[in-house]
Amino acid sequence: MGCAKSKDGDESPAADCRQDAHGGNERCRYGAGNAYIVQNSCAVPQMSSPGTYQGANISCPTQPSGMMMGGSMVPFTGTLTSQRSHYQEGVTFFVALFDYSARTPEDLSFKKGEKFQIINSDDDWWTASSLSSGLTGYIPSNYVAPAGSVQAKEWFFGKLTRKDADRCLMDPANPIGTFLIRESETTQGAYSLSIRDYDPVKGDTVKHYKIRRLDSGGFYITNRIHFAHIHQLVEHYANVADGLCGRLVKPCPVFVPQTQGLSKDAWEILRESLTLDVKLGSGCFGDVWLGTWNGSTQVAVKTLRAGTMSPTAFLDEAQVMKKLRHDKLVQLYAVVSQEPIYIVTEYMNKGCLLDFIKSGEGNMLKLVQLMDMAAQIASGMAYIEKMNYVHRDLRAANILVKDNLVCKIADFGLARLIEDNEYSAQQGGKFPIKWTAPEAALHGHFTIKSDVWSFGVLLTELVTKGRIPYPGMMNREVLGNVEQGYRMPCPQDCPDSLYELMLLCWRKEPEQRPTFEYLQSFLEDYFTATEPQYQPGENL
């Protein structure tokens, strides 16, 4: 497989459309603004060096729902930013893409299809007046789109990657002919049409077509027929296939997106605004609860034991963490910054990946689904890589899962703040030595490349359905053996090509380990570029 990230290989109607074999079934979401929010968007860093690894079949770059409240009249002091290009261009009427129940007295409740006049805005929460009720209040900006725009159409998914389009459309609930339109990954100003189809040989598949833009402003898939507006193109192909694999039957369903934060200016919140409803788990440094904020919003709450970390240092780090926004990172909503520290995040209903794959539904997953989960994690880590951040504690226990096998990275950056001696000693009983790169364990050199090492270990957790790494070895044995060149053997039933990827992650010299951009690309294309003949076995 080559080094470059796979391109958006959309097809013309006459072409034999390529399938990305895939077992995942995540649905997607989007929102409004110049950067429309998509649940499955991918962010990957730019290549920073032409260096490559050479391995068998592998070469890789080495560098990189809630309580109803009414709206109310509220003052607004924010200013517009370049993110809101539609507003700046004079578009002041927006339409709701989803229902929203107000979480505070200052919020505005609304229903899907309701129209607003935008009064003013800041990055995430806009001040709007409902044209139907006349009420004014704050609304989440990613729940609305300019009225009459492409972005307001149910079939438009914005900045969605080809792979994520596959994930959306391959949901078992979607019939043949389910479709979506997304922005092209490769051509500025163009779009791509993705349709669920059935092939007698390949089975369920997704086919992709480029929607090209005319200089005159129109759109076309084939030169035989042009359309003045993209919605006319959709209407045409909903009536006749006309060279496509089939008619456009129904738009792909969407999930309601997470808001960006709990509400306007809800960052450092009062402990009394939270109720801890159900304990989800306990760890060395605290507990995790399913909770409710403000009597209206379901959240997860991590409660840290007093003395775990400095409140001042935590608050400084949290200011950085809340700016990290990616659909494969668990969203940090708010904090209680006085001890005991509370960390409030989105709730992931399937729990941590480690527990998920050890029993029940997760234990029945085959390699296709497991590698898709790995690709999702790599996607989130590629974003962390791009943002020059370091996780420091990447393992299955710190990945959370929700419906449709959606995986998100949790606890990024927190490990650096822990003040417990058994953890800070690095080789102490609480330190995750079996996941930690030798240069980090021995010398405290934590970098994105030590995260790559940890990702290789996480891959073994996936293919062994949660087995502890280095079985039979104590932590001190592991550290000494790894320093002398020992690496875990290939797990049972693991393809050689995947084990080779693990070995790349475990190269002694950090700079020789692959980038997360490469790991994401490799895993997303694994069953087309590397293991096209894969057949499910008893375990994997």
N, C-alpha and C positions, 0 to 999 in steps of 0.2 A: 504494500500500500504506500502511496506517496505521502509527502509531508504536508501538502497544503490541505486546508479545510475544504470539504466537499462543497462544490458550487451548487447553485439552484438550477439543476438540470431540467428545467421545464420543457415540455414537448409541444410540438405542433400536432394538430389533429391527425395528420397522416403518419406520425411517428409511432413506434412501439414504445409506449410510456413505461419508464422504469419504476419498479416497485422497491420501496425500502421495506424489507421484511421486518415486522415489528409486532410485538405482543403487548405493548403498553396501550392504555386506553384513557388517557387523561383528557378531560374536556378543558376548554380554554375560556378565557375571558379577555375583555378589552375595555378600555375607557376612552375618555376624550382628552383633548389638548393636542399640542403639537407632537408630543410623544405619547401616543395612546398606549395604555397599560395592557399588557398581554400576559396571561398566566404562564405562558411557556416561552417567553422571549429568551434569546440567548445572547450573552455578552461575552466576547472572547478577546483577548489581547492581540495586539499586532505582533507579527514575527519580528524579533529583534536580532536574529542572527541566522545566516544560512547554514549553520552547522547541523549535521544530521548524525543519528545513530544508524548503524547497519546491523540488522539481525535478520533471522529467517522470516521473510515476508513482512518485515517491519523496518521502516525508517522514520525517524521522528526529529523535529526541531528541538534543540536543547536550550534555546533562549525564548525567552519569551516575546339570626332575626331579631326585633327588639321592641321596647316599650314605645307606644305612640305618644308623641309630644307635639305641641303646635309650634308653628313658626312664630317669630316675634321680630319687631323692629330692632335692629342692632346697628351700632356705629361700625364703621370700617376704616382702617387706617393703612391698609396694605397698598402696595403698588404693583403694577403689572410688570411681568418679566417677559423675556423673549420666548418663553415656553408657550405662551398663549397667543400664537400667531393669528388664529381666527379672530380673536377678540380685537387684536390690534388692527386688523384689516376692516373693522367695522361690523363684524358679525356679533350682535349682542343677544340674539335669540337662540336659545339652546333647548334641546329636548332630552328628557330622562330616558336612559337606556335600561334602567332597573328601578324597582321599588326601593325606597329608603325610609326607614323609621328613625325619627329624630332620637338622638341619644342625650341631648342636653336641651334646656329651654331655648337656647340660641339657635339650634339646628332647625332646618325646615324639612318636615316629612313630605314625601311625594310619591307618586305612582309612575310606573313606566308609561311613557308617552306624554307626560305632563310637560308643558313648555314654560320657559323662564326667560326673563330679561336679566342679563348679568349686569349687576351694578358696579361691582369691583371685585378684585380677587388678589389672592396670593398664590403661592405655589400649589397648595393641595386643597384648600378649602375656600370656595368662592362665596361672595355675598350675592344672592339672587332673589328676585321677586317672582312668585308664581303668577302666571297670567290667569289661572283659573281661580285661585283662592285669594289673590291679592296680598298674601303674607310674604314677609321677607325674612330670610335667615341664611345660615351657612349651609352649603351643600358640598359633598365631596366631588371634586372636579373630575375624577375619573368615572363618575356615574352619568355624565352628560356628554352630548356632542352637538355641534352646530346643527340647527334645524334644517332639514332638507339636504344635508351633506351625505357623501358616501359613508363617512364615519358613523352616521346614525342608522345605517342599514343593518339588519340582523345578520346578514351574511358577511359583513366586513370584520375581519379579525386583526387588522393593522399590522404591526411589526411582528409577524409570526414566522418562525423558521419553517423550512420544508419538513424537517423532522418533527417539529411540534404539530404541524398540520396533520401529519400521519398519526400522531398520538391522539389528536382530537377526533379525527374521522374514523379511526379504527375501534372506537368504543363499540362494544357488541350491540348496544341499543340503536346504533345508527344503521338505517337501511341503505341498500345500494342507491346511489344518486344523491346522497347527502353531500353537501358542498360548502365551501367557504372561499372567500377571496381575501388575499393578504398582499401586503406590499412586497414587491420583488426584492430578493436579497442581493441581486447582482446588477439591476438596472434602475437607476434613479428615476423616479416618477412613473415607473411601470408597476404592474400588478401581476399576481399569479392566481390562477384558478385551480383549486384542488378538489377532486371528486372521489368519493368512495365507489369502487367498482368490484366486479368479480371476474376472475380469470379462471377458466377451466383447469389450467395447469397450476397456477400460483395460488389459487383460492382468493380470499379477500385481499384487496390491494387498494392503493391510493394512486391516482394518476394526476399529473400536474401539467398545466398549460400556461404558457406565457401570455399575458394580455399586454399587447404593445400599444404605445401611444403614437398617434399621428401628429405630424407637425401642426396640422390644423386644429388639434385638440381632441380629435376623436379617438376611438379605441377599436382594436381588432385582435382576434386570435389567428384568423386566416385572412389573407388579402382578398378573398372572394367577397367578404361582407364586412362593412364598417359600421360603427355605431357612434352617434354623437355623444352619448352619455353611457357610463358603465352600467347603470341600471337597465338601460335598453338591451345591452348585451346579455345581462342575466335573464331578462324577460324572454329574449329570443331563444336562448338555449334551454330555458325551462319548458318551452313548447316543442322544440325539436332538437335532436342530438346534433344534426348537421355537421358530422365529422368528428364530434367528440365521442368518448367511450359510451356515453348515454346522456339522457336528459338530466337537467338539474331539478331534483325532486323536492328537497327541503334543505333549508340552511342548517348547518351544524349547530347543535345546542350550545349555549354558553352558561358558565357558572357566574354567579354574582361575584365580582372581585372584592378583595380586601380593600378597605379604605386606607388611605395613607395617614396613619395615626388614628387614634380613637375619635377625636373631634378637634375642632379649632383650638389650638394652644394647649391641648391636653398632653403634656409631656411629663413634667414632675407633678405627680398626682398625690392626693391624700390617701393614706392607708385606709381611712374610713370609707372611701369610695369603692373599695373592693370587698367582695364576699368570697371566701374560700369554700367551695361547695363540695368537691370530691377530691380526695388525695389520689393522684395518679402514680406517684412513685417517690422514692427517697434515695438520696445519694450521700456521698461523703460530706458534702458541704451544704446540704439543705434538702428541701422537699419541692415537688412539683404538684400543683393543684389545678383542677378545672375550676375556674372562678367566674364571677360576673362583675363587670365594672358599671357603676352608676345605675344599677338595677336594670340595665338594658342590654348589655353587650357581653357575649361569651368570650372569655379569654383564657389563656394559660398563665399561671403565676408561678414563677420560681422564687421560693423564699430561701434566702441565704442565712446560714447560722451566723450569729454575731461573731465578729473577728475573722471571718473568712477573707475579707478584703477591705481595704480602706474605702470608706464612702466617698472621699474626695477623688481618689484615683478611679474608682468605679464610674463616678459621674463624668469625669473627663473622658474616659474610654467610651462610655455610652453615647456621648455626643458624637463621637466618630462612628460608632456602630449604627446609630439610627440613620446615618446618611448612606449606608450600604443598602441599596434596594435592588433586589433581583428576585425573580419568581422562584428561584431555587434556594433562597435564603429565608429562614423563618423571620417574619417581620417583627421587629422590636417596636411595640406600641408606646410604652410609657415605663416610668420607673418610680419607685418610692425610694428616695435617696438616703433616708435616715435609717440607721440600723434598727431591726433587721431589714436589710435591703430586699426589696421586691423587684423582680424583673417581669414585666407584663408583655406577653407576646401573643401572636395568633395561635389558635388552638388547632392541633393536628390530631385527628380523632383515632388514628391507628397506632399511636404511640411511637416508641423508638424503633429504628430499623432492626436492631439486634434482637429484641423480643419478638418482633413481627415475623422474622424469618425462622425463628426457632420452633414455632408451633402454628397450628391452624392454617389459615389461608396462605400466609407467607411461606410456610414450610413446603407447600405444594408447588411453588413457582419453578418454572424451568429456566434454562439458561437465557432464553430470549428476553423474558421479563426481568431477570436479574441484571442482564447487561444494559437494559434500558434504564433501570434504576441507577446503575453505575454511571451511565452517560449523563443522567440528570445531576448527579452529585458532581461529576467533572465539570458540567456546565456552570454550576454555582461556584465551584472553585476557580474556574477560568475567570469569572467576574472578580473574585477576590484577588486573583493574580493581577488582573488588569488594574485594579485599584491600589496596588502596592500594599496590600494588607496580608496578614499571616493568621491562619487559624490557630495553630499550635496544639490542637487536640482533636484531630480528624480521625474518627472511628465510627463504627456502626451505632454505638450507643449515643452518639451525638448527631445522628441523622434522624429526622422525624418523618412519619408517613401518614398520609391521609387517603381518602377514597381514590380509586382508580390508580393506585400505585404511584401517587405523586410523592416525591421525596424532596425534602428541604433540609438544608444544613443549619444546625443550631449551635449555640454556645461559641460562636466564632469570636476569638480575641479574649475570652474571659480567663483562660488558663494563665495568662501573663500576670493577672492581678491577685491570684491566690497566695495568701500569706501563711498557710499551714506549713509547718516545718517538714512534715512527712511528705508533702508535695514539693516544696521548694528544694528539698534535698535531692530531687530528681531521681535518685535511685531508691527513694523511700517507698513504703508500701502503697501509698495512694497514687504514685506517679505511674502513668500508663507506658511503662518502659517498652512493652512488646510492640507498641505502635510507633515508637519514637525513633527517628533517625539517629545514628550513633553520634554525629557531630552535635546534635541537640541534647542528647542524653548525657554525653560526657563533658561538653564544653558550653552548653547553653546557647548554641548558635541556631536559633529558630529562624528559618526563612521559608519562603514559598517552596523551596526545594525539599526542605524537611517535611512539609505537608505532602509533597509528591510521594516521598517514602511511605508516609502513613496511609496514603491512598492505596498503594500497592498492598499493604496489609489488610485494608478494608476490603479489597477485592477477594482476598482469601476468606474473609468472614462471609461474604456473599455466596461464594461457590460451595462453601462447607455448611451453609445454613446456620451460621452463628457459632462455629467452633472457636474456642480460644486459640489465638495464634501460638505457635511454637509449643504444641501440646507436650506435656511431660517435663518441660523446662521451667526452672525458676527464673525470676527476673535477672538475677546476677549472672546466671548461666547464659541467658540470651545475649546480654550485653557483651560478655567476653567472646562468645562464639561468633557473633556478628562482626565484631572487630577483627577477628581472624579470618573472615571471609565466608563464614557459614551463611547460607540462605535457606529458608524453608523450602522443602521439596514441593514438587507439583501436587496440588490437592487431587484426590481421587475424582475421576471423571472430568477434570478440568482440561480443556483443549490446550495443546502445546502452545498455540499462538497466544492464548491469554496468559499462560505462565510466562512466556517470553516478555510480555508487557509488564508483568509483575517484576521480573528481574531488571528491566530497565528502570523501574521506579526505585529499585534497591541498589543501584550503582553506588559505589563507595564515594566517588567524587560528586558532590551535589550538582555542580554545573553540567555534569554528563547525564543527569536525569531529564526526562522529557518535560515539556510544559503541560499545563492543564489544558491549554488550547488543543495541543496534539492529542492528549488523552480523550478529550471530548469527541474530537473528530474520529479517532480510531474506533471508539466504542459505538458511536452513532452509526457508523458504516460497517460495523463488525460482520454482520450477516450478509452483506452484499460484497464487500471487498476482501474480507479475510476468511470467513467460514461460510461460503455460499451453499455448501453441501450439508450443513448441519441438520441433523435429525434428532428430535428429543429422545432422551433415554429414560431409564427408570427414575433416576434422581435428577439429572440436569437435562 
